[in-house]
Amino acid sequence: MSHAIEAEGLVKTFGTDVRALDGVSLTVESGTVLGLLGPNGAGKTTTVRVLTTTLIPDSGRALVNGFDVVTQADKVRSSIGLAGQYAAVDENLTGRENLRMVGQLLQLSRRDASRIADELLEHFELTEAANRPSKTYSGGMRRRLDIAAALVHRPPVLFLDEPTTGLDPKSRNAVWAVVEELVAAGTTVLLTTQYLEEADRLADRIIVVDRGAVIAQGTSAELKADLGETVLDLEFVDPDTAQRAAASFRGTWTGGVVLDGSLLELSVDAGPSEVMLALRTLESAGIVATRMALREPSLDDVFLSLTGRRAEITEEES
């Protein structure tokens, strides 16, 4: 089976006003990472909930490991792991007790549950803290324990919904290393994130969703290439001046024009000649930039260009 996850035309509404999913289609090849990006409320978590059978779509169809998420929900749940936005561990139990409990809930024998718990504790570098209550764990340790719990039954597909939100850079890097190890061993991962650096590092392919619909997809390099070879940053004294500058380029500039407060970003394909053209355009409009810089496009530029806003990290997403 080349595709571990397949979804076509997923629609999900809440009440009469909220259309959380508006025809989402995606595929994830086995043994790869799909990064699902989008602003808050774009539908990322709703997509995960449908694919993990906790929500039933209004229409559309999805298969996970070849099982239909609606008609074969039990088989889907038995073949996936899920680590949500918040660590789902019992704070009063030790790390070892948490993993053993998950194993027993999955109907493993006590012996097998203990063996697998010890293996996972060692793999996730939690052995020294195994007998401490998880409420004493740091945020990064709790997150690693949560991912370990999702792997007790060795699922071929793992869903990670905002796995590193709120973690410090060191803990985030530790979780990234764990994900890379899992994928190297053959696990398929669907990752929702607003950390663009996270998607850039981990995802083989990226899908950007906004207002419940897929608005772009491809590799990180492909999405960046769509913006052009270079980005010219022009900073102005205030947002009003930047807005006037943007107006002078619209309709005449062949590349992208993105306004972000006092910063104007222009996609540049023709090198120095276009930079000179940009400066002459500003001069003709009587506008002076306070700072100018050339750089390679980033995934943040892609996100801003597609959605009109930068990624913002918050604790909740519908």
N, C-alpha and C positions, 0 to 999 in steps of 0.2 A: 504494500500500500504506500504510494508515493506521498499522498496527502494525509497527514495525521488529523487535520482539522479542515473541514469544508463548510462554508456557509453561503447561502444564496438568498438574497432578497429579504433579509430579516427586518421585520417591522414590529415595533412595540410601542404602544401608547399608554399613557396614564391619565385617566379621566378624559375630558374632551379637549384639553388645551395642550398637553405635553406629548409630543411625538419624539420619544427618546431614541428610537431607531427608525430610520426612514429608508429601508432597502439596503441594508449593509450586506455586502458580499466580500468574502475573503477566503484564502486558502493558506495553509501552513504545511510546508513539506516536512516529512519526518526527519528528525535530527537537526532541526534548525530553530532559530529564534525569530519570531515575528514581533516587532515593536509596534504597539498600538498607541498613537499619539493623538492629542487633541486638547482643546481648552477645557476648563471646568464645565461640566454639564454637556459635553459633546456626545456622550453615549458610550464611553469606554467601559465603565463598570457594568452598564446594562448589557453590553455585548458579552462580557465575561459571565454574567449571571445567566444569560440565555444558554451559552455554550456549556456551562457547568450544571445546567438543569434546575437552577433555583428560580428561574423565571420561564414562563411559557410564552413564546412569541405569538403575536397576533396572526402573523403570516410569514411565509418563507420557510426554509428548511436548513437544517445543519446536521452534519455528521462529525462525530469525534471518535477516532479509532474505528471508523466504519459503522458506528452505532448512531441511530437517530436520537437526537436529544429530547424528543417528545415521546415517541413510541417505545424507545429502548433506554429510558432514563436510568434505570438501575444498572444496566451494563455500562453506560457512560460513566456513572459515578464510581463504579468499581475499577475503572481503568484510568482515572485521572487523579492528580493531586492539585490542591488549591491552597494558596497562601494569600489571604485577602489584605486589605489595607491596614488592618490592625492585627497584631499577633494574637492568635486564638489559642493561648495557653492558659492553664489553670495556675494562677499566681501562687497558690498555697501548696502546690505539688512541686517536687524537685524536677529538674530536667529529665532525669531518668524515669521518674514516675509518670511524667507527662507522656513520654514516648511509649512506655509500656501500656499505659491506659489506651492510647490510640490503637496499638496493636491488638489488644483484647477486644476493643470495640469492632475491629475488623475481623474478629473471630480467629485470630491467630492463637496458637497454644501459648501458655505462659512461658514455656521454654523458648519458643521462637520469638515471641514478643520481647523477651529480655535480651536475646542474642542480637536481634536487629537494632534494638535501642542502643546497646553498647557500641555496635558498629557505627551507627549514625552519630552518636556522641563523639566518637573518635574522629570521624570524617569531618565533622563540623567544628572540631577543636573546642569541644565543650566537656571533655572528660574530667578536667579538674573541678569544674563547677557542677558535675552531674548530680551530686547529693545535696546541693543547695536549693532552697525554694526559688522558683523562677522569678518571684517578685524582687529578688536581690540582683537579678541580671541587668546588665546595661541594655540600652535599646538595640544595639547591634547583636548582642547575644540572644535576646528574645526573638529577634527576627530570624536568626539562624536556627533557633530551636523550632520556630514556627514552620520554616521550610523543611526542616528535618521531619517534623510530624506529617507533613504532606507527602513525604517519601517513604513512610513506613511500609507501605504495600508495594513499593517499587513500581510506580505507575510510569507508563511510557510517555505520558503527556502531563506537563505541569503548567498550571495557570498562576501567574504572579501578578497580582493587582496592586500597583503602586508599592512594590516591595521595600523600597528604601526611603519612603517619605518620612521626614523627621530625623533621619540618622545623620550623625556627623560624617565628615569625609572618610575617616579611617574605617568606620563601620560599613559605610556604603561600599568602599572598595573590597572589604571582606566578603560582602554579599555578592558582589560582581564576580569575584573569583570563584565562589561556590557555583554560581550559574554557569560559568564557563566550563567548570569541571563536569557538571551534569550533562551539558550539551556534547562535550567531547566524548562522553560515555554513551551517547545515543539518545538522550532525552530530548523531546520536543517541548519548546517553551513558547507560550504566548504571554508577552510582557506588556502591561499597560504602565505608562510612566509619563511624567511631565519633566523629568530630568533629561534634557536633550543629550547631554554628555553620556547618559546611561544608554540611550537608544543607539547613539553613535558607536559606542564600544561593543554592545552586546548583540544588536539585532542584525540578522542577515538581510532581512527585508523590513520595510517600515510602511505602515498604513496610517494616514492622517485622516481623522474624522472630525467633522464639525456639524453641529445641529443634527446629529443622528445619521449623517451620510458620509460616505467615503469621498474625500475631495482630492486625494493624491496617494500614490503608492509607488514603491520602487526601492532600490537600495539607497543607502545614505548618499553614496557618491552620485547616483542618478538624480536624486532630488536636488542636490546642491548644483549639479551641472545645469539643471533647468534654469537656474538663476543667472547663469553666465560664469565666465572664468574668474572674474574679480569683482569686488564690491568697493565702491568709493563711499567712504563715510564723510559727510559734511555736517559739522556741528555749528549751530548759530546761537546768537546771544539769548534768544528766547523762542518759545513755540510759535508765536505769531510770525516772527521772521522766517522760521523754518517752513511755515505753511505757505508764506509768499514765495519762498524759494521753490517749494514743491510745485506750486501752480505754474511757475515759469518753465518747468520741464514737462509737465503733462501735455500730451498731444504731439510733442516733438521728439521726446527721448525714446529711442528704440528699445531700450532695456527696461527693467523693472524700476519703479519709483516707490519707495516705502518711507512713510513719515512716522516717526516715533518720538513725540515730544519735540525737543530741540534738535533732534538728530534726523538727518535725511540720508537714506541709503540708496545709491544708484548702482544698478547692475552695469558692468563695463565689459564689453567683449572685444573692443578694437584697440585696447591698450592705451598708450600715451595720447594718441590723437583724440580719443573720447574724453580723456581727463581734461585736455585743453579746451575741448568743446564745452564741457561742463563749466569750467571757469569763465569762459567767454559769455555763456548764458547768464551766469550770476552777475557778471559785470554789466551786461546790457540791462538787467533788471535793477541795477543799483544796490545789489546785496553783497555783503562780505561775510564769508565763513570765518568763524573763530578758530576752527580746527579742521584739518583735512587729512585723511589717511586711506591708503589702499591696503586691502587684505583679501585673503581667500574667503569664499562664502562658507558659512557655518550652517548647521542644522537649525540654529536659532533664526537665521535669516529666512530659511525655508518656512519655518513655522509662522513667523511674522508675516511673510508675504502671502501665505495661504489663508491665514485666519484673521489677519489684521491686528494681532496682539501677540505679545511675548508669552511664553509659558510661565505660569504662576503656580507656585506650589502651595496648595491648601490641604486641609485635612479631609475634605468631603468632596465627592463628585457623584452626580446622579447617574 
